Amino acid sequence: MPFLPRPLYLVLAFLFALFGLGLLGILGAYLAISPGLPSVAVLKDIHLQVPLRVYSRDGRLLAVYGEKRRIPLEYTQIPKNMVNAVVAAEDENFWTHPGVDVQGVLRAALHFAATGERDQGGGTITMQLARTFVGTQKSFGRKAREAFLAFRVENELNKEEILALYLNQGYLGERAYGVGAAAQTYYGTDVASLTLAQTAMIAGLFQSPSAANPLVNEKRALARRGYVLGRMLADGYIDKTTYAQAMAEPDTAGFHGDATEVAAPYMAELARNYMVDKYGDDAYTEGYSVVTTIDSRLQPLAVKAVRDGLQAYDERHGWRGATAHVDLPARLTDDDLDKVVGDRDHVGGLFPAVVTKVDAQSAELYVDGAGSVKLGWDGIKWAHKFINQ
């Protein structure tokens, strides 16, 4: 049996003892922290706040009520490009690691030992998901809770389930949570219809939903999009031709609110009041969908009939007067007029306009979206003094 020199023997013994103490320390920390960690069942049942939506009887959207935009998706509904983009940008070893990037943890520890500064890197996707439940304060205690919860998540959920949770709950700016809502908010479409460049733009928001927001800082957003596409290329998810095409694509991001399809605000408000009376504030977060008796084909006809009736009533009773008076500069330009009418709301299909000149039997107006218009006698002869009866 070979004999080890005493100095080497002491070094090995010290290393084994240090390793054993490390394991005991980790075990002790786990036993101390574990009882305070949420169960994976809680993570699986994560409460995704989904707004109240009101529909016509044939499935057309009347209104959306709620602070957060969210469109929960099953993993099978999320395009492969989106999965690959997020994994490439946030956690290239996601499919193989056990929840914690051990090399990254050691690197952070060495960085702290050398500089005294805590490395606040994003960590793995699983750790980022765990962070939702353990807080974001900068401490090693939080990091330990985050790591232990990440191990637990990886032990009880498969990779697809973890990614589905992550892709649905992440905040991506503009009150949008999850990739489904982000696709609608920034590009006015569903996630399956996004181009590769648009997909990369949204994937880049997980790290910086404010700083890389294309509506706030286009230059930085495009740089982040380029980083995501570069990571996809490096990891073999796309080829050089596809990368070049996506990089050359101009960004078309714009704010797209929830696009209502039927004008029935009174009915939508009745539905909202009913739901709040019945469910309280949960009505705005539990993802309720209310189907009304409104028929989307007949509703525009009903709205037109009401508006025509109101207009006929006004014409019988005379002119109510101007809704506002403005002082116009002596040297008037179209830009001045655009500002005056552009600040006014369009109501009931009527366009705001400012009167710029009045003659005995005609008037000249500047109409929002139409410019200068001459209103002849046939258009104003009904405007006699208002009769309030």
C-alpha positions in Angstrom: 0.0 0.0 0.0 1.6 3.3 -1.1 2.5 5.6 1.8 1.5 9.3 1.5 3.9 11.9 2.7 2.7 13.4 5.9 2.2 17.0 4.5 0.1 15.7 1.6 -1.9 13.5 4.0 -2.6 16.5 6.1 -3.7 18.6 3.1 -6.1 15.8 1.9 -7.5 15.3 5.3 -8.1 19.0 5.6 -9.8 19.1 2.2 -12.0 16.1 3.1 -12.9 17.7 6.5 -13.7 21.0 4.7 -15.8 19.2 2.2 -17.7 17.4 5.0 -18.2 20.6 6.9 -19.5 22.2 3.7 -22.0 19.4 3.2 -23.1 19.6 6.9 -23.4 23.3 6.5 -25.6 23.0 3.4 -27.7 20.3 5.1 -28.1 22.4 8.2 -29.1 25.4 6.2 -31.6 23.4 4.2 -33.2 22.0 7.4 -33.4 25.5 8.8 -34.8 27.2 5.7 -36.9 24.4 4.2 -39.9 24.7 6.6 -40.4 28.3 5.5 -40.3 27.6 1.8 -43.6 27.3 -0.2 -44.5 23.9 -1.5 -44.3 23.2 -5.2 -48.0 22.8 -5.3 -48.3 26.5 -4.4 -46.0 27.3 -7.4 -48.1 25.1 -9.7 -51.2 26.9 -8.6 -49.5 30.3 -8.8 -52.2 33.0 -8.8 -52.0 34.6 -12.2 -54.1 37.7 -12.1 -56.3 37.7 -15.2 -58.7 40.6 -15.9 -62.4 40.5 -16.3 -63.6 40.3 -19.9 -67.1 41.0 -21.2 -68.3 39.5 -24.5 -71.2 39.5 -26.8 -73.2 36.3 -27.1 -71.3 35.5 -30.2 -67.9 35.9 -28.6 -66.9 39.5 -29.5 -65.1 41.6 -26.9 -67.0 44.4 -25.3 -64.7 45.5 -22.5 -61.7 44.5 -20.3 -61.4 45.4 -16.6 -58.3 44.9 -14.5 -54.9 46.3 -13.7 -52.8 43.5 -15.3 -52.9 42.3 -18.8 -52.4 38.5 -18.9 -53.2 35.8 -21.4 -52.2 32.4 -19.7 -50.9 29.8 -22.2 -50.2 26.1 -22.0 -46.7 25.1 -22.9 -47.9 23.6 -26.1 -49.4 26.9 -27.1 -46.0 28.7 -26.9 -44.0 28.7 -30.1 -40.7 27.0 -30.2 -38.9 30.2 -31.2 -40.1 31.9 -28.0 -38.9 29.1 -25.9 -35.6 29.0 -27.6 -35.2 32.8 -27.4 -35.8 33.0 -23.7 -33.6 30.0 -22.9 -30.8 31.3 -25.0 -31.0 34.8 -23.4 -31.7 33.8 -19.8 -30.3 30.3 -19.1 -28.5 28.5 -21.9 -28.0 25.4 -19.7 -31.7 25.3 -18.6 -32.4 21.9 -20.1 -29.5 20.2 -18.3 -28.9 21.9 -14.9 -30.6 20.8 -11.7 -32.1 24.2 -11.0 -28.9 26.0 -9.8 -25.9 26.9 -11.9 -23.2 25.6 -9.5 -20.4 27.3 -11.5 -22.3 30.6 -11.4 -22.7 30.3 -7.6 -19.0 29.6 -7.1 -18.2 32.5 -9.4 -20.4 34.8 -7.4 -18.8 33.6 -4.2 -15.3 34.3 -5.5 -16.4 37.7 -6.8 -17.6 38.5 -3.3 -14.5 37.3 -1.6 -12.3 39.3 -4.0 -14.3 42.6 -4.1 -16.8 42.5 -1.2 -19.6 43.1 -3.8 -22.5 40.8 -4.1 -23.0 39.5 -7.7 -26.7 40.1 -8.5 -26.8 38.1 -11.7 -30.2 36.8 -12.9 -29.5 33.2 -12.0 -31.2 30.3 -13.7 -34.7 30.4 -15.0 -35.8 28.2 -12.1 -34.1 30.5 -9.6 -35.8 33.5 -11.2 -39.1 31.7 -10.8 -38.3 30.9 -7.2 -37.4 34.5 -6.6 -41.1 35.4 -7.0 -41.8 33.6 -3.7 -38.7 34.4 -1.6 -38.3 38.2 -2.3 -35.6 40.2 -4.0 -33.6 41.7 -1.2 -29.8 41.5 -1.7 -28.6 39.0 0.8 -27.1 35.5 0.9 -30.0 34.3 3.0 -32.3 35.1 0.2 -30.0 33.5 -2.3 -30.0 30.3 -0.2 -33.8 30.2 0.0 -33.9 30.8 -3.8 -31.5 28.0 -4.5 -33.2 25.5 -2.2 -36.6 26.3 -3.7 -35.1 25.9 -7.2 -33.9 22.4 -6.3 -37.3 21.5 -5.0 -39.0 22.9 -8.1 -36.7 20.9 -10.4 -37.3 17.8 -8.4 -41.1 18.0 -8.6 -41.8 19.7 -12.0 -40.6 18.9 -15.4 -38.7 21.4 -17.5 -41.8 22.2 -19.7 -43.9 23.0 -16.6 -41.2 25.3 -15.2 -40.9 27.2 -18.5 -44.7 27.5 -18.8 -44.8 29.1 -15.3 -41.9 31.4 -16.1 -43.2 32.5 -19.5 -46.7 33.2 -18.1 -45.8 35.1 -14.9 -42.9 37.3 -15.9 -43.5 41.1 -16.0 -42.7 42.5 -19.4 -43.6 46.1 -19.2 -46.8 48.2 -20.0 -48.8 46.2 -17.4 -48.3 43.0 -19.5 -47.5 39.8 -17.7 -46.4 36.8 -19.7 -45.5 36.4 -23.4 -49.1 36.1 -24.5 -50.1 39.5 -23.1 -46.8 41.1 -24.3 -47.4 39.9 -27.9 -50.8 41.6 -27.8 -49.6 44.7 -26.0 -46.6 45.5 -28.2 -47.6 44.0 -31.5 -51.4 43.6 -31.4 -51.3 39.9 -32.2 -51.1 36.5 -30.6 -47.8 35.0 -29.7 -47.9 32.4 -32.5 -48.1 35.2 -35.1 -44.9 37.0 -34.0 -41.9 37.2 -36.3 -38.6 36.0 -35.0 -37.4 39.6 -34.5 -40.6 40.4 -32.5 -40.1 37.2 -30.5 -36.6 38.2 -29.6 -37.7 41.7 -28.6 -40.2 40.2 -26.1 -37.7 37.6 -24.9 -35.3 40.4 -24.1 -37.8 42.1 -21.8 -37.5 39.4 -19.1 -34.2 41.0 -17.9 -35.1 44.6 -18.4 -38.9 45.3 -18.8 -38.4 49.0 -18.4 -34.9 49.8 -19.7 -35.3 47.6 -22.8 -38.9 48.6 -23.5 -39.2 49.4 -27.2 -41.8 52.1 -26.5 -39.5 53.9 -24.1 -35.9 53.3 -25.4 -35.9 52.0 -28.9 -32.1 52.1 -29.2 -31.6 50.0 -26.1 -34.5 47.7 -27.0 -32.9 47.0 -30.4 -29.6 46.3 -28.8 -31.2 43.8 -26.4 -33.0 42.2 -29.4 -29.7 41.8 -31.1 -28.2 40.2 -28.1 -31.0 37.6 -27.9 -30.7 36.8 -31.6 -26.9 36.5 -31.2 -27.4 34.0 -28.4 -29.9 32.0 -30.5 -27.3 31.9 -33.3 -24.5 30.9 -30.9 -26.6 28.1 -29.4 -27.6 26.7 -32.8 -31.3 27.6 -32.6 -31.1 29.7 -35.9 -28.7 29.9 -38.8 -26.7 32.9 -40.0 -29.2 33.7 -42.8 -32.2 33.7 -40.4 -30.1 35.8 -37.9 -29.3 38.4 -40.6 -32.9 38.6 -41.8 -34.2 39.1 -38.2 -31.5 41.7 -37.4 -32.4 43.7 -40.5 -36.1 43.7 -39.7 -37.3 47.2 -38.5 -39.1 47.1 -35.2 -42.9 47.8 -35.4 -43.6 47.9 -31.7 -46.4 50.2 -30.6 -48.9 50.2 -27.7 -51.9 48.0 -28.4 -54.6 48.1 -25.7 -57.2 45.5 -25.4 -59.1 46.1 -28.7 -62.8 46.0 -28.1 -64.8 44.7 -31.0 -68.3 45.9 -30.2 -69.4 49.3 -28.9 -71.7 48.5 -26.0 -70.2 50.4 -23.0 -73.5 50.6 -21.1 -74.0 46.9 -21.2 -70.3 46.3 -20.3 -70.6 48.6 -17.3 -73.8 46.7 -16.1 -71.8 43.4 -16.4 -68.9 44.9 -14.4 -71.2 46.2 -11.7 -72.9 42.8 -11.4 -69.5 41.0 -11.1 -68.1 43.4 -8.5 -71.3 43.1 -6.4 -71.1 39.3 -6.6 -67.3 38.7 -6.2 -65.8 42.0 -4.9 -62.3 42.9 -6.1 -61.7 39.3 -7.2 -63.8 40.1 -10.2 -60.8 42.0 -11.6 -58.2 39.3 -11.1 -59.8 35.8 -11.3 -60.1 35.7 -15.1 -63.9 35.8 -15.3 -65.5 36.0 -18.7 -69.0 37.4 -18.9 -71.2 36.6 -21.9 -74.0 39.0 -22.4 -77.1 38.8 -24.7 -75.6 41.5 -27.0 -75.6 40.4 -30.6 -72.5 41.9 -32.4 -74.3 42.1 -35.7 -77.3 44.0 -34.3 -75.5 46.2 -31.8 -74.1 48.6 -34.4 -77.6 49.1 -35.8 -78.9 49.8 -32.4 -76.2 52.3 -31.7 -76.8 54.0 -35.0 -80.5 54.2 -34.3 -79.9 55.8 -30.9 -77.4 58.3 -32.3 -79.7 59.2 -35.2 -82.6 59.7 -32.8 -80.5 62.0 -30.6 -79.3 64.0 -33.6 -82.9 64.3 -34.8 -84.0 65.5 -31.3 -81.3 68.1 -31.3 -82.2 69.4 -34.7 -85.8 69.7 -33.6 -84.9 71.6 -30.5 -82.1 73.8 -31.9 -78.4 74.5 -31.2 -77.1 74.0 -27.7 -74.1 76.2 -28.3 -70.4 75.6 -28.5 -68.8 73.1 -26.2 -65.8 75.4 -25.6 -64.3 78.7 -26.7 -60.7 79.1 -27.7 -58.6 82.2 -28.5 -56.9 81.7 -31.8 -53.7 83.6 -32.8 -53.9 86.3 -35.4 -51.5 84.4 -37.8 -53.3 81.1 -37.7 -51.6 77.9 -39.1 -52.9 74.4 -39.6 -50.5 73.2 -36.8 -52.3 75.6 -34.4 -55.7 74.2 -35.4 -54.5 70.6 -35.3 -53.5 71.1 -31.7 -56.9 72.7 -30.8 -59.0 69.9 -32.3 -56.5 67.1 -31.5 -56.9 67.7 -27.8 -60.7 67.0 -28.0 -62.4 63.7 -27.8 -64.4 62.0 -30.6 -67.9 61.3 -29.2 -70.5 59.1 -30.7 -69.1 59.2 -34.2 -68.8 63.0 -34.1 -65.5 64.7 -35.0 -64.3 67.8 -33.0 -64.1 71.0 -35.1 -63.3 74.6 -34.5 -65.1 77.4 -36.3 -62.7 79.7 -38.1 -65.0 81.9 -40.0 -68.8 82.7 -40.0 -70.8 84.3 -42.9 -74.5 85.1 -43.1 -75.4 81.6 -44.4 -72.3 79.5 -44.1 -69.3 78.8 -41.8 -65.8 77.5 -42.2 -64.6 74.8 -39.9 -61.3 73.0 -39.2 -62.2 69.4 -38.5 -59.9 66.9 -36.8 -58.7 64.4 -39.4 -60.3 66.3 -42.3 -58.9 69.8 -42.3 -60.8 72.8 -43.6 -64.4 72.3 -44.4 -67.1 74.7 -45.6 -70.5 74.3 -44.0 -73.3 75.6 -46.2 -76.8 76.7 -45.4 -78.3 73.2 -45.6 -75.9 72.1 -42.9 -76.8 74.9 -40.4 -80.3 76.0 -41.0 -81.6 73.8 -38.3 -79.5 75.6 -35.7 -82.1 78.0 -34.3 -82.2 79.1 -30.7 -82.4 76.1 -28.4 -85.8 75.2 -27.1 -85.5 73.3 -23.7 -88.7 71.3 -23.7 
